[in-house]
Amino acid sequence: MAAQAGGLPLAGLRTVVTGASSGIGRAIASAFAGAGARVGIGYHRSGEAATQLAAELGGDHPPLQADLGTAAGCEGVVEAAFAALGGLDVWVNNAGADILTGEAGGWPPERKLDALLDVDLKATIRCSRLVAPRMPEGGCILNMSWDHAAIDGMAGPNPELHAAVKAAILGFSKSFARSVAPRVRVNVLCPGWIETAFGEGAEDEFHAQVASEIPLGRWGRPQDVAGAAVWLASPAAAYVTGQAVNVNGGAVG
């Protein structure tokens, strides 16, 4: 792992965050840069937002474009990341297909499932397998699941699809952690109700009902997830691998 300096928990670490142009990914990229990491900002179509984030962060944080829904896209962004950063210490598989908002909200179930399988599950597996063998000792991979997916479940056509795919990510990650230990650590973040585009657009009554059912009394913020990600990637979590960390205000488990 790259040498650390300056007292920051991630100082000097070469990191990629996929899906970093908005939402949770943007918060994670910002938090990692603030903790001293050099961050590759992964994006698909939102090039302007990725470039804007790079400018806001200052320093050298290269935008990395890729269609992670294809094998070629995964291979290409990994090669681009190694070339741009000179190596990789941390990889965050955050990118996910949006099947809830805009045009995608009206897609038929089969198309939604295909999108989730390609972008959420297959890309996580592909990128993890591509980067782990090339990471130095102490490398770290963080994958994104969902607290409701693998623990309590949730009724409804869209939650069923998300649950199936996010539970698969959790199972893969726990197995992959064993495959690449002790050289590389693999952990999973499981956010709960987070104020992303979906949460911000929710009706007031639903928003309030969700908050009332969370022990900490509020929806989470992307920064809450980012804080957990920084910890899992830091030396403070050097003895943590194969674990799922719920960031949900106590709502599940």
N, C-alpha and C positions, 0 to 999 in steps of 0.2 A: 504494500500500500504506500502511496506517496507520503513523504515525510510531512509531518504537521508542524506548524509554526504559528507564532502570533497569538497563542492562547485561544483561538477559535476552534470549536469542536470538529469542524470539517475542513480546516485549513489545508489547502494543497490537494484535496481530493478531486480527481477528475470524474465528473458525474454526468449522466444523461437522464433527463426526465422526459418520457414520452407524453404526448398530449399536454404539453406545458403552456400552450398559448392562452388557456382560460381555466377558470374554476379551480379545482383542487390541484391540478398539475401546475398551474401558474403559481399558486401559493407555495407548493413544495419547491419549485425552482427558485423562487424569491428567497425562501428560508435557507435553502442550501447555499445560495450565493452570499447571503448575509452571514452565514456561519463559516465562510471562507472557502467554499468549494468553487471550482471553475465548472460551469454548468452548460452542457449542450441542451438547447431548448428545442425539443422535438415537437413537430407539428405536421399536419396533413395539408389542409387548405388555408389555414389562417396565417399566411406568411406575414401580413402586415402586423398582426397582433404579436407574433413571435419576434419580429424585428423591433417593435416598440418596447417589448419587455426587455430585450437585450440592451437597448439604449438606456432604459430606466435603471437596470442593474449596474451599468457601467462595467469597466474592465473588459475582459475577453470572454464572452459567453455566446458561442456561435449558434445561430438557428440551424436546425437539422430537419430537412423536409423528407417525408416518407409516407407512402401508403402502406400502413402496417397490416392491411387486410390481405396482402399477398406475400408469398415467400420471398420474392425478389425485393419487395419493399423492405422487409426486415433485414435481409442480407445487406442491402445497400446502405441503410442507415447505420448499421453496426460498423461497416467499413468506413463510412464517412465520419463516424464518431471517433474511431481510433485514429484516423488521419488528422482530424481537427484538434483533438485533445492530446494526442501523443500517447494514448493508453487510456484505460478505464479502471477506476477503483470502485465506482458505485453505478448501478443501473436501476432505474425506477420504472417499472412497467405500469404506467398510469393510464395510458390511452385506452379509451373505451368507446364503443359505438353508441351514438345517441339514437335511441328508438322511441323517445318520448316527446320530443319537441319538433316543431316545424313540420315539413313534409313527411319526415320519418314516423311521426306519430300516427299517420294513416296507413302505413305499410301493412300488408297482410302478415299474419304471424310467422309464416315460413321465411319471409324475407327478413323480418326482425331477428329471428333465430340465427339465420345465416350470418348476418352482420355481427351479432354478438360472438358467435363462434370464431369468425375470422379475425376480428379486431381485438376482442378481449382475451379469448382463450388461446387461439393458435399463435397470435403474435407474442403473448406472454411466454409460451413454451419455446417458440422459435428463437426469440431474442435471448432468453435465459440460456438456452443451449449454445448459442453463438458466442455470447460474451464470457460465460463462466470459464471456459478453458484458457482464455487469454488474459484473465485478470491476475494480478499479483496475489500473493498470499495475504489474506485479510480482506479480500474483495467482498462486496456486499450487493445482493440483489433484493429489491423490495417489489413485491407484487400486490395488486389491489383486488380484494374480494369485497364482501358486503356482509355486515353483521347479521341481517335477517336471512341471508342465503343459506348459510351452513348451520344455523343454530335453531331458529324458531320457524323459519319460513314465513311466507306472506301470500294471502289469497289474491287472485287476479291474473289475467292473461299476461300482462307485462312482467309483474313480479315473478311469475312462474318461470319465464324465460331467463330473467336475470339470475334467479336463484340457481337454476341448473348450471349456468355458465360460471357464475362466481363460486359455487361450491366446487366445480371442477378445478378452478384455479387454486383454491385452497388445498385440494387433494394433491394436485401436481406439485405445488410448492413444498408441501411437507415431505413428499417423496424425493424431490429434487434436492432439497436441503441435505438429505442423507447421502445422495449420490456425489455431491461436490464437497462435502465436509472431509477434512477440517479446513481446507484451504479457503473456501468461499462460504459465506453465510447467506442464507435465504430466509426471509421473513415476509409476513403478510400483514397489510393494513386492512382493517375491516371498518370502514366508516359507517355511521348510522345516518340519521336525518341531517344532511348538511345543506347549508344555504348556498347552493349553486343555482344555475338558471332555473331548474325545476322548482326548488324551494322558494326562490324569489317570486316565481310566477304563480304559486299556489294560492288558492282562495283563502281569505282571512280565517274563515271558520275552520277549514282543514288545518291551516298553519297553527292556529291556537290549540286545536285538539291534539295534534302531535306533540307540541311543547308541553301540554299538560300531562302527557304520559311518560315524559322523560324525567328521571329523578333529578337531574340538574336544572330542569325547568326551562330549557331553551333548545332551539335547534343549534347544531354545531356550525362552526365557521370553517372555511377551507384552511385557515391558519391553525385550527386545532389539529387537523390531520397532518399538516406540515410539521408541527412541533414533534409529533410522534415519529414522523419519518426521519427528522434530523437525529433524534435520539437513537433510532434503530441503526442508522448508518454510522454513528459515532463510536469511538472507542469505549464509551460507557456501556454499550451493548455488545461488547466483544464476546461475551459468553452466551449470547442469545441467537439461536438459529432454529428453524423449523417451527416457529411460533406465529400465532395469529393474534394481533393486538386490536381489540375493539376500541374504536374512537366514537362513542355513541352516547355519552352523558349518563351511562348506566342503564340504557334502555333494554339491553339484551345481555344475558349471561353475566 
